[in-house]
Amino acid sequence: MHANIARYGMILNTERFDECVAFYRDLFGLRQLFEKDEDGFRLNCFEFGDGYLMIEQGGKAKDGVKSPGEGSFKLRFNVEDLEEALAEIRAWGIQAVITESAWGRTINISDPDGNRVGVREEAGFVRQINA
Protein backbone atom coordinates (compact mmCIF):
# COMPACT_ATOMS: atom_id res chain seq x y z
CA MET A 1 0.00 0.00 0.00
CA HIS A 2 2.84 2.46 0.71
CA ALA A 3 3.36 3.12 -3.01
CA ASN A 4 -0.30 4.15 -3.27
CA ILE A 5 -0.34 6.77 -0.49
CA ALA A 6 -0.98 10.18 -2.06
CA ARG A 7 -0.98 12.26 1.14
CA TYR A 8 -0.82 11.78 4.89
CA GLY A 9 -2.44 13.71 7.67
CA MET A 10 -3.76 13.79 11.18
CA ILE A 11 -7.23 14.65 12.43
CA LEU A 12 -7.51 16.32 15.82
CA ASN A 13 -11.03 16.36 17.25
CA THR A 14 -11.53 19.33 19.56
CA GLU A 15 -14.14 20.69 21.92
CA ARG A 16 -12.75 24.24 22.05
CA PHE A 17 -12.69 24.39 18.27
CA ASP A 18 -12.18 28.14 17.66
CA GLU A 19 -9.45 28.39 20.30
CA CYS A 20 -7.61 25.36 18.90
CA VAL A 21 -7.82 26.69 15.34
CA ALA A 22 -6.34 30.01 16.49
CA PHE A 23 -3.63 28.22 18.49
CA TYR A 24 -2.30 26.19 15.57
CA ARG A 25 -2.86 28.90 12.96
CA ASP A 26 -1.55 31.90 14.87
CA LEU A 27 1.02 30.57 17.33
CA PHE A 28 2.57 28.01 14.97
CA GLY A 29 1.80 29.80 11.71
CA LEU A 30 0.22 26.80 10.00
CA ARG A 31 -1.15 27.77 6.59
CA GLN A 32 -4.84 27.04 6.15
CA LEU A 33 -5.62 24.82 3.17
CA PHE A 34 -9.42 24.99 3.54
CA GLU A 35 -12.28 25.16 6.01
CA LYS A 36 -15.78 23.71 5.99
CA ASP A 37 -19.00 24.19 7.88
CA GLU A 38 -21.48 21.50 6.89
CA ASP A 39 -24.75 21.53 8.81
CA GLY A 40 -23.00 22.96 11.87
CA PHE A 41 -20.03 20.56 11.78
CA ARG A 42 -16.89 22.62 11.38
CA LEU A 43 -13.35 21.75 10.38
CA ASN A 44 -10.20 23.58 9.37
CA CYS A 45 -7.40 21.89 7.47
CA PHE A 46 -3.83 23.20 7.80
CA GLU A 47 -0.60 22.42 6.02
CA PHE A 48 1.60 20.39 8.39
CA GLY A 49 4.95 19.80 6.75
CA ASP A 50 4.27 17.71 3.67
CA GLY A 51 1.00 16.48 5.19
CA TYR A 52 -1.97 18.10 6.88
CA LEU A 53 -3.45 18.67 10.30
CA MET A 54 -7.23 18.77 10.28
CA ILE A 55 -8.90 20.39 13.29
CA GLU A 56 -12.45 19.11 13.69
CA GLN A 57 -15.18 19.41 16.26
CA GLY A 58 -16.12 16.47 18.45
CA GLY A 59 -13.26 16.11 20.92
CA LYS A 60 -13.17 16.40 24.69
CA ALA A 61 -11.32 19.28 26.33
CA LYS A 62 -9.52 19.18 29.63
CA ASP A 63 -8.31 22.07 31.73
CA GLY A 64 -4.58 21.51 32.04
CA VAL A 65 -2.55 18.93 30.15
CA LYS A 66 -4.04 15.57 29.19
CA SER A 67 -2.13 12.53 30.36
CA PRO A 68 -0.93 10.06 27.70
CA GLY A 69 -3.88 7.86 28.67
CA GLU A 70 -6.35 10.70 28.01
CA GLY A 71 -4.72 11.76 24.73
CA SER A 72 -2.27 9.19 23.45
CA PHE A 73 -0.52 11.45 20.94
CA LYS A 74 1.68 14.51 21.11
CA LEU A 75 2.20 16.93 18.26
CA ARG A 76 5.81 18.01 17.83
CA PHE A 77 7.19 21.12 16.17
CA ASN A 78 10.96 21.34 15.64
CA VAL A 79 12.38 24.87 15.58
CA GLU A 80 15.75 26.41 14.73
CA ASP A 81 15.76 28.77 17.76
CA LEU A 82 14.25 27.36 20.95
CA GLU A 83 14.71 30.57 22.98
CA GLU A 84 12.81 32.54 20.32
CA ALA A 85 10.04 29.92 20.39
CA LEU A 86 9.86 30.19 24.19
CA ALA A 87 9.47 33.97 23.95
CA GLU A 88 6.64 33.60 21.40
CA ILE A 89 4.88 30.98 23.54
CA ARG A 90 5.14 33.19 26.64
CA ALA A 91 3.84 36.18 24.64
CA TRP A 92 0.69 34.08 24.12
CA GLY A 93 0.32 33.99 27.91
CA ILE A 94 1.41 30.35 28.19
CA GLN A 95 3.74 29.56 31.06
CA ALA A 96 6.52 27.40 29.68
CA VAL A 97 10.14 26.48 30.29
CA ILE A 98 12.87 24.76 28.32
CA THR A 99 13.53 21.23 29.57
CA GLU A 100 16.95 19.72 28.96
CA SER A 101 17.52 15.98 28.71
CA ALA A 102 20.17 13.64 27.36
CA TRP A 103 18.40 13.51 23.98
CA GLY A 104 17.71 17.25 23.51
CA ARG A 105 15.99 20.43 24.62
CA THR A 106 12.21 20.81 24.47
CA ILE A 107 9.31 22.98 25.54
CA ASN A 108 6.20 21.06 26.60
CA ILE A 109 2.85 22.84 26.46
CA SER A 110 -0.75 22.01 25.61
CA ASP A 111 -3.31 23.40 23.21
CA PRO A 112 -6.61 24.90 24.46
CA ASP A 113 -8.15 21.41 24.70
CA GLY A 114 -5.26 20.11 26.81
CA ASN A 115 -3.65 18.09 24.00
CA ARG A 116 0.09 17.70 24.49
CA VAL A 117 2.31 19.76 22.19
CA GLY A 118 6.10 19.69 22.14
CA VAL A 119 8.52 22.18 20.68
CA ARG A 120 11.97 20.74 20.13
CA GLU A 121 15.30 22.17 19.11
CA GLU A 122 16.00 20.99 15.55
CA ALA A 123 19.78 20.76 16.03
CA GLY A 124 19.40 18.02 18.66
CA PHE A 125 17.02 16.08 16.44
CA VAL A 126 19.38 16.24 13.48
CA ARG A 127 22.24 14.98 15.66
CA GLN A 128 20.14 11.94 16.61
CA ILE A 129 19.33 11.19 12.96
CA ASN A 130 22.98 11.42 11.97
CA ALA A 131 24.25 9.39 14.97
N, C-alpha and C positions, 0 to 999 in steps of 0.2 A: 504494500500500500504506500510506502514512503515515496515512491516515484510519482504517485498520483496526487500528493498533497499540494494544493495550489496556494494555500495561505493558512497561517495558524493564528490563534487568538485565544483570549481568555474572556470569560463573562463573569462580571462581579455583580451579584444581586445586592441591592442596597435598600435600606429603609429611609435613610436621610438622603434621598436621591439628589436634590439640588445642591446640597452641601458637598456631597461626594463628587459630583460633576465639577464644581468650582475648585475643589481641592486638587484633582488630577489635572484639570485644564490650566488653572492659574498658578498653582505652586510649582508644578512640574513642567508646565508649558507643553503638555501634550496637544498635538494638532487634531482638531475635530475632523473626522471624515464625513460623518452624517449624524443626524438625530431623527427620531421618529416619535410620534404620539399617535397611537392607534387605539381608539376607544378608551382613552384614559391611561393606557399602558405606555410608559415613556422609557426611552433608551437613548443613550449617546454613545457613539463609537469613536474612539480615538486611535490615532496612530501610536503604536507601541513598538519601537524599533522597526523590524521588518514585518511585524504582525500587528495585531490590534488588541485593544482593551475596550470591551463593551461594558458600560455601566447601565444596569437595568434596575427597575424597581423589583421588589419582592424579597429583599433580604431582611435580616434582623439586626438592628443596631444594638450596641452595648456602650454604655458610658465607660470610658477607660479602654484599655487594650484587651482584645479577645485573647484567650489562651489558645495554644495550638489545637486543643480539643474542641474549642468553640468555632474556630476558623482555621482550618488545617493548611492554609497557604500563607505566604508572605510575598508581597511584591517587592522587588529590589530594583533600585535605580543606582547605577554606578556613575560617579561624577569625577571630574578632573581635580576639582578643588573642594575638599571636604569642609574647610573652614568657611568658605564662601557659602556653601550649601547650608551650614549650620546657621549662619547669619540670616539667610533668607527664610529658613524654617522658623527661627525665633521672631523675625519680623511679622510672621503670620500669627504670632501669639502662642506658638507651640513651645512648651518647655522641652528642651532637648539637650543632650550632651554627646560628645564623641566618646565612644567606647573603644578601647584598644585591646586587642587579643593577639595571640600568636599568629593567627592567619590574616589579620588586617584591622583596619579602623572603620568603624561604622557608626551611624546614627540610627537609632530605632525609635520610630514614632508610630502613630496610628492615624487612619483616616477618620472622618466624622462618624463612621459607623463602628469604629473600634477595630477595623481590620489592620493587621500588622503590615507596616511598610518599613523597609530598610533602605538606607542610603549608604553606599559603600564607596570607599576610595578606589578608583579604577587602577591606580598603580599597583596596589597590593593584589588585586585580582589578576592582572596581567602577569605578575611574578609567579602566581600559583599555576597559571596555564603553562608558562614557559619552564617550570621546574622539572 
